[in-house]
Amino acid sequence: MSELTGTAATVVLLRDSDAGPEVLLLERPTAGSFGGAWVFPGGRVDAEDRVEGEPEAAAALRAGVRETAEETGLVLPAADLVPLSCWIPPENIPRRYQTWFFAAKAPDGNIRLNPGELLNHLWLLPAEALDRHRNGLMQLVAPTWVTLHSLTSDTSAAAALARIAGAEPETFRTRPLSGYEPATVLAWAGDEEYDGAGGASGAAVGGSSAPTSDPSLPARHRLVMDKTSWRYERTR
């Protein structure tokens, strides 16, 4: 098992629009980490973010506030950040950062991007961002895509934050599955193949994206990525 490289933080900023809550996405340059992708504000935890004896999540929260200010010019009170999820990459990649995701309502102010680190920004409905990805107009990575997918049914920023605050932050310890080529399939706890069953089990890959308790369905918690057509499946 490869060791984690470090800890990082990501902040999902929400604001209201006439059509529903929008999120802030930032375009990364083609060189560097997440090259060319559109991501939420965030970055690694630095030494200045740490307080001896405190858990990594506390350091990640401070890093989220700092990185958001550095990347966007928006200053967030730490108390406004709501823990959303924790993402742990597969073991077969060289640099593995455990990344804490937080959500917060965006403060008033204009976006001022960090020169050289970011190219552009957009406020989009989560469904709009997913449509852009599907149509090849916006590159997303799996944690961003799944997070956007989870926000598509919220009717306001306040409703989204209340829902997130009322749930236990989920850990997504990612494992790739074999046997589904040319599609790439990432699985998380709760999927029937997650604990070492390996490749395709012969059960049909369903199209459900909403959790269900139907015991007749195979246990699924995965993201199926076929070119730009991605599908989140969860049956438990």
Buried (B, 14 or more C-beta within 10 A) or exposed (E): EEEBBBBBBBBBBBBBEEEBBBBBBBBBEEEEEBEEBBBBBBBBBBEEBBEEEEEBBBBBBBBBBBBBBEBBEBEBEEEBBBBBBBBBBEBEEEEBBBBBBBBBBBBEEEBEBBEEEBBEBBBBBBBBBBEBBBEEEBBBBBBBBBBBBBBBEBEBBEBBBEBBEEEEBBEBBBBBBEEBEEBBBBBBEBBBBBEEEEEBEEEEBBEBEEEEEEEEBBBBBBBBBEEBEBBBBBBB
